[in-house]
Amino acid sequence: MQNRVLDFGQEARTKLISGINELVKAVAVTLGPKGRNVLITDSIGVQHVTKDGVTVARAIRFKDKLKDAGVQLVKQASAQSNEQAGDGTTTATVLAGEMINQGHKLIVGGAAPIDLQRGMVNAAEIIYSSLKYQSSPVTTQEQIRRIATISTNGDEFLGNTIAELMDKVGIDGAVKVEESINSETSIQVVEGLEFNRGYLSPYFAPSGAFEGTDVSVLLMDCSLDTVPEVQGILEDAAKSKKQIVILAHDFNPQVINFFAHNVAKGILNACLVKAPSFGINRTYELNDIAVLTGATVYSKAIHKPSDLKVDLLGTIKNLNVTAKKTLIVGGGGTTEAIDKYVADIKANIDAMEKANEELKEYDLELLRTRYSKLNNGVGIIRVGGSTEIEIKERRDRVDDAIAATRAASEEGVVVGGGTALLNASIELKSYDTSKFANDDVRAGFNLVIAAITKPLISISENAGENGDVTINNIITQRTKDVEPNLNFGYDAYTGKYVDLVETGVIDPVKVTRLAVKHAVSVAGIVLTTEATVTDDPEDLAASVNPNMTF
């Protein structure tokens, strides 16, 4: 049996924090418009240059188990920010690192970790309120363009291109980012749609996504309970080596296991996905997919089991299925059939709006959503560059920018460049902490007040300035004004102190809020960790059988 190594107290936290600090140092250099690139080389020598914090974080791992454990904790927190808002990884990482280091100093000095954590959580709640108070809604195309430009590191061309595409497909429309085969970056809108359902087993997507061209699709307006129901279709797919995706209400666990096993063995190239929506709306959305792909929806209510044959299948030109989303781009449906189908939905919308029946408002909204998806299609942005490395680096920035524009549309925007968090920090300093239980809770609260200025400090330092001097300059100028301008701050791109909102330096509230939330969460976990259990590296090395190596 494998021996384990136990570490306790300060010794355990010190090892965790040593890995976290190296992660933070590598990620922080990418922050802001003058952030630097990070060169990543994999085990076979393939290089990737990026300024994307989440990409940098994913590449970092350590041989030392405890050191790596600290890294994984922070990576999980930053990944949550990226997953929920599509951006904010670097900010979350920088905040977490600062909170952990300052909190650890307090613990060494005798502070109670649980009380520190309580104070940190209290501070976070007030920060959320401050960000909401500072926010303004996104109402114009110009705001979208500015957010996209900032998220691409001030690249006006990419910002304009993304804004143009968003205008065509809608802020919530489906967008696919691809690498161009040449140096040109271009956009295109094609037929297709996206829905919030993903693959049912990771075996279907070893690389993280099930992707394919000219994929067969079976649409079932019912559950798939047994494998024999689709035996003929599967035999044809296995024989022709053709990819197939099946959408159904639900799948028997034994069916999922059967598919996963055969995909793992290389017998099938298949993916199972639950159909979008519920009830009658699920039937409508399956019909939407059917008209795009040329498939016939199978239903046990109107079909016989013997009808479940390959002639019901449709075709998806390009398919991408992740753990949470399915993107369909193009398909076997004819333009005439699609146009007529979309026109019929629009006619239903017009008729319901004319009738003005309040009881059908929910149904009307669902129709509008379906119409928008089908009518707007899928936006494709093909990112070009002079070299493969440049294309990948620009693609990372485009991915971030698209996510940032969507996050901004949800919760609005605040002044950017780390200034919104500086504003919150100043506000928290005047908060009455006398009601807190003890000094350690207050210390945790004050810890966060200091830590949330760190993104602005890092942005300044990446631009060659002293971060503390930058903050002092901002506060000094504001004290001279009769009415302090909360939008006044440091524009790292130009090196000037200006009204940042007027110059277009803005950040999505959602991105900033989630960065704080996840940083406080992971910092609390690290600071309240009192023991760690890891594998004994010497025992692990001794257990390796030399005959099993290549």
KETIPA-49971 format. One record per residue: residue in one letter; x, y, z negated of N, C-alpha, C in turn. Coordinates in steps of 0.001 Angstrom, whole numbers, plus 500000, padded with zeros to 6 digits. Atoms other than C-alpha are relative to their C-alpha. Layout:
aXYZXYZXYZ/...
This chain:
m500848498801500000500000500000500000500883501248500000/q499248498754499875501188503519500886500076500739498663/n499850499187501200502634505463497939499620501445500302/r500402498611499823501381509020497383500834500895499099/v499251499009500770503121512157496127499020501016499431/l500860499028500659501387514396493603500803501235499620/d499411498732500431502211518084493068498945500770499222/f500950499322500874500658520345490451500319501489499868/g499872498604500387500033523995489626500762500877500966/q499266499028499202502420526664490818500865499331501062/e499150500720499042504703524135492515499195499599501237/a500853500403498880501823522823494648499610501206500843/r500434498809499264500558526295495558501154500649500752/t498836499399499341504069527533496376500297499305501328/k499745500750498758504512524755498956498914500287501039/l501100499678499071501070525413500454500220501376500620/i499874498619499559501765529134500654501192500196500922/s498827499853499128505191528678502290499617499714501456/g500469500287498644503501527102505314499066501078500512/i500948498953499625500724529709505319500737501263500433/n499274498772499672503234532564505352500662499932501372/e499391500133498672505019531192508407498940500082501091/l501107499908499046501678530767510191499588501461500182/v500429498595499947500657534345509320501006500848500768/k498952499214499336503986535741510499499943499821501519/a500051500274498560503643534046513911498745500579500646/v501269499522499449500003535044514384499913501524499950/a500130498556500199500290538625513049500688500817501084/v499278499224498983502752539680515769499150500245501246/t500860499829498818499928539388518322498938501075499800/l501123499123500329497606541882516572500159501404500577/g500032498627499514496660545152518231500423500148501446/p499683499768498577497204546732521667501486499893500327/k498564500155499761500981546613521211500549498763499305/g499583501286500537501046543142519727500889499277500992/r499006500670499154503741540836521064499503498621500441/n500301501348499514503620537566522966500661498950499126/v499405501160500657504299534166521467500202498922501066/l499685501065499051506014531476523559499812498648499319/i500290501330500547504681527977522912500519498957500981/t499480501091499171506498524905524228499531498682499420/d500475501289500516504978521433523984501091498939500073/s499015501079500127506697518062523592500676499628501315/i499395500350498703507336517677527335500567501229500705/g499350498814499450508632521217527846499102500972500733/v500926499078499337505482522862529264499848501251499141/q500017498739500733505445526528528292498692500758500189/h501219499198499991502528528796527447500293501281499238/v499803498706500643502905532503526701498637500600499710/t501331499500500352499990534028524816500061501089498941/k500216499031501061498774536909522669498720499652499252/d501249500450500608495729534928521564500298499303498675/g499687500522501328495848534276517825499599498563499787/v500464501369500224493800531083517883500871498993500735/t499117500891499242496059529564520550501319499816499261/v498750500072500775499151530384518475499795499111498775/a500269500768501225497582528960515312499877498508500299/r500189501414499657496572525713517023501316499287500275/a498724500617499613500159525133518137500924499753498815/i499076500058501151501668525368514636499693498806499099/r500099501124500937502274522262512528501400499730499447/f498722500243500677504993521187510100500137498538499611/k499726501376500412506648517877509265499685499817498521/d500280500059501438506363518649505553498481499975499794/k501439500215500139502895517348504575499299501123499244/l500641498990500833502144519944501906500039501368500673/k499864498754499248503431522834503958498969500046501130/d500955500083498896501294521664506846498562500076499497/a501343499956500565498259521265504577499532501439499821/g500342498589500143498344524982503813499656500621501336/v500248499499498645498530525762507516498631499552500492/q501276500531499514495573523511508276498817500690499331/l501084499305500697493429525223505625499707501354500645/v500189498680499402493985528671507130499544499878501449/k500422500215498619493626527343510673498510499692500080/q501430500314500019490210525931509781499165501253499794/a500733498758500262489100529298508422499993500904501226/s499922499137498819490338531225511447499234499388501169/a500746500679498935488840528609513774498503500225499854/q501418499724500226485445529194512140499629501384500510/s500247498654499475485701532896512964499925499950501519/n499972500108498549486568532005516543498759499272500515/e501150500789499568483752529451516772498700500788499886/q501250499285500247481062531724515337499919501351500701/a500012498680499365482116535043516888500822500045501277/g499192500050498792484548533970519614501287500799499929/d498818499160500154487250536269518277500249500182498503/g499740499708501403488783537500515017500950499045499315/t499090500981500580491242534647514501501201500660499335/t498802499352500524494248536897514026499677500814498749/t500398499196501158492434539261511665499718499115498794/a500313500923501103491110536363509568501279499412499405/t498739500591500462494600534836509360500822501005499197/v499239498948500696496282538117508372499363500319498647/l500696499721501252493628538833505735500192498866498995/a499848501155500896493816535313504306501398499951499406/g498624500034500485497597535448504062500254501032498924/e499789498930500976497559538770502214499267499699498696/m500780500321501208494814537683499799500646498861499215/i499374501147500657496578534405499048501279500418499276/n498739499582500619499949536024498362499774500902498796/q500262499097501134498548538793496156499321499249498858/g500666500793501028496310536336494332500957499085499265/h499022500901500612499186533941493722500871500751498984/k499218499186500946501212536751492091499226500216498699/l500828499784501191498310537408489737499898498729499158/i500098501277500721498015533712488844501306499707499256/v498701500182500655501742533503488107500089500882498753/g499992499082501133501188536466485814498981499654498924/g500916500460501031498497534567483914498527500151500286/a501415499822499666495226535402485721499324498644500209/a500777501230499818492475532756485792499528499906501453/p500341500109498578492038531503489389498505500095500300/i501439499990499731488259530960489160499438501414499867/d500468498625500180487690534485487866500479500901501148/l499504499263498837489897535901490629499094499752501198/q500851500368498876487799534028493170498637500699499908/r501287499331500195484574535449491678500088501473500389/g499816498592499658485921538979492007500152500215501497/m499806499906498555486954538367495602498680499871500745/v501311500193499367483500537128496538499126501236499800/n500758498768500256481924540187494894500426501119500949/a499476498965499105484175542461496946499533499757501434/a500395500336498635483322540640500170498562500428500286/e501404499629499814479597541228499688499853501502500230/i500075498540499832480148544981499365500603500419501338/i499395499711498695482391544978502431498985499764501120/y501015500279498977479589543387504483499017501171500091/s500944498877500032477247546191503386500630501258500602/s499296498835499467479857548821504214500098499939501517/l499893500168498546480380547419507710498648500249500672/k501342499791499445476629547393508304499656501479500017/y500260498561500076476380551026507148500784500762501079/q499154499309499016479234552041509474499617499683501443/s500235500528498651477833550152512471499040500852500825/s500956499406499054476023551416515535499707498957501072/p500360501025499015474150549339518124500682500215501347/v499460499928498637475504548534521582498828500185500955/t501147499683499138473152550182524054500382500326501437/t499609499570498658475210551086527111501029499055500627/q499023500774499254477257549411529803501413500495499718/e498695499430500299480102551785528943500570499424498710/q499537500612501250480279550360525414500503498578500250/i499564501354499644480499546848526853501361500047500676/r498727499872499280483305547979529156501135500304499026/r498962499630500970485204549539526244500406498804499135/i499715501166500850484905546445524057500812498969500780/a499280500967499167486040544196526921501432500461500251/t498661499451499740488990546498527653500894499862498775/i499228500132501242490113546567524002500403498546499774/s499744501421500258489838542775523754500980499388500986/t498992500480499040492036542353526830501290500804499877/n498779499223500266494749544548525258500130501221500900/g499964498759499246493791547711527098500079499810501501/d499955500262498561493656546055530539498700500518500632/e501184499356499437491244548397532347499359499150501092/f500541500798498901490893546117535358499193498819499468/l500717501139500558489962543051533316498750500454499248/g501154499480500727487667545140531093498865500361500932/n501014499620499011485839546562534112499387498771500675/t500469501210499324485607543141535751499027499221499118/i500869500720500937484123541499532656498681500742499811/a501220499199500164481638544365532175499093499854501222/e500778500164498768480546544046535807499291498645500031/l500589501341500007479975540306535405498878499907498971/m501030500008501040478040540796532152498743500733500465/d501136499243499469475845543326533915499183499151500965/k500685500852499022475012540740536574499224498858499347/v500637501197500588474194537764534318499324500273498661/g500565499693501312473154539553531135501009499693498904/i499015500136501079475044539847527856499995498594499411/d500093501365500529473797536405526764500046498950501105/g499996500920498870474112534874530238501163499027499963/a498959501026499932476162531806531030501189500511500814/v498776499576499314479780532560531978501023498886499940/k498950501018499919482501530179533113501298500679500408/v498693499422499692486153531234533045500873498926500629/e499152500948499279488413529526535571501332500654500328/e498705499493499536492017529854536676499982500069501520/s500001499798498554492347531274540177501158499246500646/i498933500689499264494411529526542825500982500997500614/n499087498977499489496035532848543742500126501122498968/s499736498911500945496993536183542172498783500887499757/e501171499141500103493538537731542597499055499541498888/t501057500280500973490946537951539810498677500414500627/s501267499733499325487400537734541104498834499472499187/i501212500488500654483819537205539960498991499525501037/q501035500544499124480918535275541443498841499539499131/v501184500492500691477363534470540391499401498865500823/v500525501171499306476068531007541279498791499447499238/e501133500628500672472987528928540503500488499088498886/g499623500843501127473117527159537178499376500511498728/l500495499573501309472290527421533497500819499353498890/e499283500489501176473615526790530000499003499800498869/f500860500182501167471982525383526885500819499475498822/n499266500316501239472973524746523266499805498558499557/r499935501418500356473389520989523219501329499468500513/g498705500524499598476663519076523336500030498486500031/y499868501457499915477999515542523714499737499365498633/l500392500683501232476865512978521142501106499149499391/s498858500733500535480212511263520693501288500587500561/p498728499477499498483790512573520921500678499052500987/y499443500944499035484604509417522884499675500419501433/f500372499549498669482816511055525831500910501115500499/a499183498838499640485282513968525757501320499975499242/p498715500093500720488801512955524627500788501303499993/s499259498738499909490155516346525753499250501160499358/g500798498937500610487431518280523950498820500431500822/a501126499661499123485090518633526922499834498911501043/f500306500914498902483367516335529392499805500872501231/e500050499167498807484026517934532775499988499134501251/g500016500763498770483330516808536282499400500769501162/t500537499442498762482437517619539872499104498960500661/d500980500894499374479425516144541686499604498868499043/v500382500942501050478218514461538504498537499598500167/s501389500469499959475080512313538648499319500336498677/v500716499649501216472388513359536163498651499285499961/l501296500641500247469463511383534735499282500804498925/l500794499199500926466736513420533042498831499172499498/m501042500832500597464440511601530613499159500829499022/d500914499293500899461417513283529045499444499015498978/c500307501025500998461476510611526351501325499597499362/s498771500498500613464020508776524195500528498802500776/l499390501195499419466458506174525472500277499047498838/d499961500893501161465969503268523085500887498783500186/t499206501205499736467772500370524783500820500167501270/v499141499936498820470557499897527298499348499369501237/p500609500614498813468572497522529600499106500947500798/e500852499051499280466274500456530467500751500666501153/v499207499303498977469111502048532460501086499094500572/q498978500954499577471053498872533306500376500156501470/g499736499892498564470684499245537071500765501263500349/i499327498720499746471748502886537046501452499937499538/l498639500100500531474799502097534888500873499097500863/e499230500897499134475872499201537100500430500715501270/d499658499234498795475732501500540120501095501016499712/a498993499003500373477753504191538287501364499360499774/a498744500707500260480375501666537153500629499527501307/k499508500519498729480670500193540629500576501113500873/s499581498888499147480979503566542388501026500908499333/k499073499170500786483229505032539632499526501448499924/k500566498658499995480891508013539595499670500451498575/q500350499450501308480476510270536578498477500148499880/i501432499848500228477020510347535025499748500605498621/v500436499423501262475343512407532320498505499717499855/i501404500299500261472041511445530711499475500957498939/l500675499132500951469730513937529009498690499342499591/a501227500611500512466955512555526793499636500636498672/h500425499453501299464921513467523697500958499557498902/d499122500573501018467067511174521581500562498694500527/f499363501250499602469259508079521788500127499092498789/n499793500985501055469227504930519698501502499913499695/p498570500081500342472548504718517774500731498869500710/q499369501123499288473205501347519416500288500360501452/v499773499539498627472857502996522817501233500901500049/i498831499101500053475361505695521845501281499182499838/n498815500843500223477796503046520577500376499225501261/f499745500739498753477421501044523798500723500893501012/f499381499083499038478238504077525942501403500385499555/a498685499597500511481115505179523703501030498897500213/h499088501138499837482654501695523805500417499848501459/n499693500203498589482414501419527592500755501168500624/v499209498854499542483743504927528132501442499843499525/a498660500198500552486706504173525845500770498919500752/k499376501094499247487374500977527822500259500367501459/g499806499587498614487288502894531103499021499358500963/i501003500648499144484284500943532395499014501024500539/l500913498934499604482005503989532473500670501355499820/n499590498602500184482657507704532920498707500768499769/a501354499533500287479541508940531159499961500887498767/c500215499123501144478170511422528655498516500023499663/l501379499922500462474987511478526570499786501343499289/v500312498683500559473364514802525662498507500057499677/k501410499801500309470128515580523848499449501143500841/a500637498964499194467719517577526003499754501249499158/p500187498759500764467363521264525006498558500208499562/s501297499579500515464459522684523001499215498842499374/f500856500993500656461511520767521471498598500055500607/g501394500040499576457971519672522322499805500286501471/i500320499718498612456390520992525503501077500860500656/n498930499160499437459217523532525922501181499165500484/r498949500906499549461674520650526213499657499446501385/t500446500480498686459597519297529120500240501062501066/y499787498909499050459722522710530802501485500160500337/e498567499799499748463494522995530373500608498837500776/l499555501133499175464030519498531755499594500214501447/n500437499697498634462003520574534770500872501074500635/d499079498965499501464242523659535094501288499366500506/i498757500680499617467308521415535203499758499134501237/a500328500869498863465558519080537643499998500769501318/v500068499246498747464904521797540211501387500457500435/l498632499600499660468553522920540037500826498839500539/t499149501156499670469979519418540375499397499057501035/g500652500913499065467440517759542662499581498693499368/a500392501225500709466623515161539994498485499938499835/t501402500196500376463213513705539151499972499622498520/v500068500273501431462340513781535453499215498717499755/y500665501264500346461516510311534125499266500169498682/s500800499945501214458728510096531546499251498689499826/k500708501250500269457333506962529926498495500199500077/a501435499721499945453946508699529942499448499873501410/i500505500026498618453735508778533742500758499026500910/h499233500946499185456339506275534975499979498606499378/k499822501377500459456763502517534746501490499758499785/p498577500311500198460053501015533480500719499687501309/s499383500364498721460682499733536996500316501215500867/d499723498778499237460716503327538250501363500597499675/l498736499420500472463967504023536368501151499493500876/k499003500418499013466271503746539394500866501185500423/v499041498971499593469101505658541030499366501111500826/d500595498949499181466712507567543297499401501135499157/l500443498922500879465653509601540241501137500969499677/l498835499206500381469178510954539811500142501271500823/g499617498780499319470193514481540651501510500136499982/t498551499762499944473643515991541169500331501376499424/i499489498733500543475512518669539226501346500271500662/k498770499692499273478196520386541268501191500106499058/n498953499880501024480276521391538223499348499937498628/l500574500201501325479541520228534692501076500166498933/n499104499862501149481143521216531388499184499812498740/v500718500285501249479930519690528112501007500030498858/t499164499944501199481543520672524816499200499423498834/a500688500542501174480580519705521272498665500687499746/k501218499245500306477878522380521200499262500561501204/k500639499384498835477122523573524734500137499143501251/t499946500640498692476346522230528193499826501072501064/l500036499020498918477073524343531287499871499275501327/i500267500586498687475610523358534644500217501086501043/v499710499043498940477007525161537694499726499346501342/g500352500551498691475329524415541014499445498595499899/g500564501339500022473528521255541938499350499614501305/g500581500562498787471603519165544419498659500555500388/g501286499402499655468443521265544393500127500926501196/t499963499137498817467557523120547588499688501446499616/t500231498578500263467559526927547714498510500325500075/e501435499738499832463948526911548915499208499551498777/a500725500529501156462751524734546032500271500845498760/i499634499189501163464655526802543455499311501359500059/d500621498675499854463395530133544819498503499951499714/k501447500125500226459774528937544835499702499767498523/y500192500329501410460096527524541305500167501248499124/v499747498781500766461584530775539942498890501027500243/a501083499067499669458920532819541766498714499632499261/d501191500453500732456182530703540151500079500391498519/i499833499592501402457620531370536679499760501497499852/k500186498545500043457737535108537436498515500349500134/a501437499749499829454097534993538598499245499710498704/n500638500320501292453109533331535309500261501093498967/i499653498908500923454950536028533350499128501220500285/d500801498828499616453173538798535300498543499827499597/a501406500264500331449780537160534769499768500108498489/m500148499949501451450341536792531007500156501419499472/e499825498607500417451596540369530657498755500824500319/k501215499278499600448519541615532523498838499659499083/a501086500442500898446203539557530296500162500589498606/n499700499369501292447947541057527235499382499246498826/e500528500821501089447045538181524946501079499851498924/e499004500005501071448883538624521637500329498593499519/l499783501360500503448454534960520696500998499234500862/k499097500704499086450563533974523698501353500699500115/e498747499257499948453463536333522953501214499069499915/y498891500958500138455688533414521874500233499257501312/d499882500702498715454952531501525092500561500927501073/l499530499026499019455569534652527103501504500216499861/e498575499797500235458980535159525490500814498806500494/l499310501193499503459956531569526286500071499993501522/l500005499904498533458939532081529915501034501017500476/r499020498969499617461025535255530090501421499470499876/t498664500576500201464026533389528694500348499027501114/r499769500977498922463667530578531234500222500709501329/y499873499245498746463216533053534070501368500671500083/s498709499315500026466291535021533004501143499021500283/k498953501004499784468433531859532877500084499574501457/l500021500499498625467319530641536288500297501103501011/n499850498903499049467271534047537975501414500574499982/n498655499409500113470631535318536636501105499027500384/g499001500998499649472469532049537195501182499966499043/v498766500114500787476021531449535960501062500900500606/g498924499147499536478745534027536198501333499281499900/i498665500618499992482184532752537157501044501096500167/i498868499090499843485331534776536603501253499161500189/r498777500735499661488442533395538259501189500921499736/v498904499149500470491538534778536551501268499691500781/g498796500181499198494551535305538771501240500531499314/g498733499534500532498213536083538187501133499566500903/s498839500297499147501677535898539699500583498628499718/t499477501315500384502653532759537779498952499258499184/e500933500795500793500865529925536006499972500479498553/i499920499503501377502086531267532657499194501287499851/e500743498737500055500652534717533434498504499761500086/i501428500308499853497310533234534512499425499488498684/k500487500558501269496973531271531286499922501074498921/e500000498931500996497880534299529178498829500951500235/r501117499105499687495325536482530983498667499304499725/r501242500728500264492695533755530678499668500021498502/d500219499926501453493153533707526882499350501329499634/r500537498674500311492449537436526828498575500164500516/v501354499922499435489393537114529065499010499229499123/d500859500782500904487941534373526831499636500818498766/d500228499183501194488352536663523806499059501165500301/a500783498811499663486835539651525591498525499665500224/i501392500411499768483703537797526703499308499735498665/a500570500289501320483143536554523172499772501285499207/a500115498751500749483721540033521728498806500827500466/t501139499223499501481143541675523985498683499400499518/r501215500649500484478546539107522952499800500244498501/a500090499746501436479350539519519267499536501426499738/a500377498594500169478993543282519646498514500217500263/s501427499842499678475541542938521190499113499484498869/e500794500604501071474378540900518173499892500904498774/e500005499243501260475387543095515229500514501424500130/g499504498649499803476688546281516790501501500111499876/v498561499745500037480115547880516600500350500980498885/v499454499042500962482271549790514109501271500589500595/v498731499427499570485315551991514516501070498911499930/g499048501100499878488206549771515574501380500302499433/g498617499810500414491922549430514973500250499775498525/g499840500249501429491455548202511400499452501122499129/t500459498823500748489912551564510417498703499736499236/a501247500314500708486481550151509485500290499327498668/l499629500663501258488140547949506870500707500977499056/l499411498952500839490179550921505639498883500807499335/n501141499265500549486886552801505201499345499220498862/a500609500842501036485468549872503248500880499946498756/s499050500043501113488603549735501100499893501263499147/i500131498721500713488276553426500204498681500033499218/e501312500034500657484581552918499395500033499120498749/l499965500939501128485312549941497112500766500558498800/k499208499448501103487803551964495064499138500799499018/s500873499220500875484944554049493691498881499154499395/y501056500883500511482817551031492830500168499781498491/d499972500187501452481915550628489153500178498512499673/t499698501404500310483577547378488048499838499683498513/s500119500222501448482779547786484352499027498873499661/k500988501061500257479896545313484666500569498600500231/f499393501310499764482267542516485702500372499346498673/a499830500772501241482849539783483141501319500269499286/n498691499812500645486567540389482542501001500617500976/d498965499349499195489810541866483827500413499159501208/d499588500850498885490576538849486034499012500097501168/v501000499794498942487309539265487965500267501341500678/r499669498688499442488203542939488394501271499928500845/a498751500150499236491694541929489551499737499369501362/g500364500629498729490172539666492216499317500976500929/f500693498955499237487929542525493342501009500983500592/n498994499025499552490858544957493529500987499400500989/l499121500714499070492973542360495317499487500133501435/v500612499912498677490543542405498241500037501433500518/i499931498588499601490444546220498265501333500300500690/a498664499767499438494194546241498932500224499172501260/a499705500931498899494236543240501280499354500405501322/i500702499725498737491700544536503816500611501153500789/t499273499003499209494055547341504845501119499358500820/k498865500678499351496562544746506080499883499951501524/p500067499980498530495193544482509661500472501329500593/l499547498692499508495705548253510146501511500134499848/i498550499960500209499207547942508680500718499176501071/s499368500861498986500058545065511053499901500616501387/i500170499346498694498638546920514075501015501133500140/s499045498887499976500782549948513180501431499504500158/e498629500523499944503929547901512627500311499380501358/n499783500549498663503474546086515942500202501110501028/a499815498846499113503375549553517529501252500801499625/g498744499354500375506664550465515823499877501057498927/e500213499008501055505159552548513009499999499324498627/n500104500497501364505214552198509228498528499990499610/g501426500141500273501808550885508227499514500831498835/d500400499216501170501711552562504822499962501494500328/v499976498590499573502629555905506404498773500306500851/t501187499827499144499854555448508962498752500211499148/i501165499874500876497245554934506235500019501334499266/n499872498727500721498562557930504295499657501177500908/n500289498924499045498364560117507424498498500127500251/i501451499984499762494745559117508029499263500610498820/i500678499513501210493670559763504444500297501484499770/t499615498599500191495606563056504247499210500920500925/q500739499180499038493943564404507398498525500087499614/r501416499990500381490497563406506178499736500920498811/t500196499141501188490981565231502874500003501476500376/k499966498609499551491587568449504845498668500423500620/d501273499698499348488193568187506557498905500244498973/v501134499724500878485090569656504956499109498770499898/e500747501264499943483199566563506072500912498958500641/p499067500998499461485639563632506454499374499167501128/n500448500787498844485312561879509811500481498566499834/l499631501408500226485232558116509150500495499321501269/n499516500570498741486025557496512816501421500453500331/f498633499515499774489348559327512550500991498918499587/g499027501047500302492234556885512744501152499991500975/y498777500113499194495386555701514471499725499142501238/d500127500726498732495206554711518152501385499442500346/a498680500610499801498097552261518438500406499973501469/y499681500045498568497843552235522241500675501294500458/t499433498702499600498580555971522597500967500567498957/g499151499500501074500328556473519252499490501294499404/k500564498740500486497972559359518412498921499752498945/y501073500022500992495598560125515536498803500741500601/v501149499440499274492158560695517062498695499454499426/d501302500606500270488433560055516746499938498737500847/l499855501261499272488643556372517684498745499613500783/v501232500338499292484991555969518639499904500792501304/e500035499168498788485246558863521097500953499484501069/t499023500520499032488290557259522724499755498533500342/g500383501361499619486581553860522876500651498903499202/v499382501035500835488474552047520099498946499520498991/i501081500532500824485645549975518629500120498483499896/d499956501448500239485274546463517199498592499487499709/p501292500587500352482266544137516942499889499782498486/v500223500211501435480803544096513411500117498520499658/k500037501435500290480283540333513601501404499424499873/v498626500501500026483947539656514344500696500403498703/t499347499495501209485160541839511465499400499369498747/r500680500580501176482559540544508993500397498549499779/l499668501418500145483297536890509691501475499805499668/a498575500092500343487056537485509510500183500166498490/v499926499792501451486596538835505963499408498803499259/k500690501109500661484165536076505008500874498756499931/h499216501233499968486413533218506099501357500163499320/a498740499753500711489573534846504735499795499867498493/v500298500101501431487999535194501279499748498548499612/s500315501402500281486751531617501479501266499146499870/v498809500844500035490091530005502310500973500466498920/a499125499500501070492008532271499920499531499462498654/g500542500541501243489683531164497120500340498533499825/i499676501432500056490300527514497994501465499789499611/v498566500154500279494100527883497988500323500418498559/l499664499472501332494210529952494790499444499145498872/t500580500856501048492007527498492869500458498550500128/t499437501350499870493990524454494022501033499776498893/e499110500274501125495713522921490999500813498722500189/a499257501238499740496860519561492407499861499614501462/t500034500485498619497715518064495802500468498549500043/v499630501405499820498006514457496969500364499803501470/t499540500218498628500069513645500082500746498675500108/d499245501234499768501761510634501667501476500202499647/d498568499978500286505292509805500502500744499837501320/p499321500095498704507464510561503592501017498867500071/e499012501079500002510171508059502561499307498656500116/d500753501245499938507612505315502030499402499804501387/l500590500060498664505967506185505355501032499582501030/a498934500347499053509289505978507224500396498532499874/a499600501395500235510122502616505615498963499010500509/s501081500905499599506746501199506636499889499823501504/v500085500085498547507296501749510373500713498744500494/n499444501214499410507875498496512273500765500376501262/p499214499582498827510755499102514747499595499260501264/n500407500769498836509339496407517045498755500589500681/m501199499417499441506207498543517583500290501291500758/t499664498768499288508067501502519076500365499660501438/f499709500218498583508600501965522787501491500121500281/
